[in-house]
Amino acid sequence: MRKTICTLMLATSLGFGLAPLASAEKTPKPLPNKHRAWTEATTQLEHTKKMLLAGKAKDVNGHKARALVHIQQAMQELRQATQGDRH
């Protein structure tokens, strides 16, 4: 009888000990964001654009306006690249 109780206790404790491992295997890992660098670059470009538009930088000989155009073009290229890769 004592042997049976010890065996049941051991089996129960092992079962509870392995339960978290079994559930961890079933949980799917999140997929990596394969465009993470591009998303971060877009975020930085948006921040730079806001700073330029907020008047944080002086427009010197039209360079600010041209920079804003280039920033907008770069953001558009990044969006097209990430959308085109979703197929």
Long-range contacts (C-beta under 8 A, 24 or more apart in sequence): 34-85, 35-81, 35-82, 35-85, 38-78, 38-81, 38-82, 39-82, 41-74, 41-78, 42-75, 42-78, 42-79, 45-71, 45-74, 45-75, 45-78, 46-75, 49-75
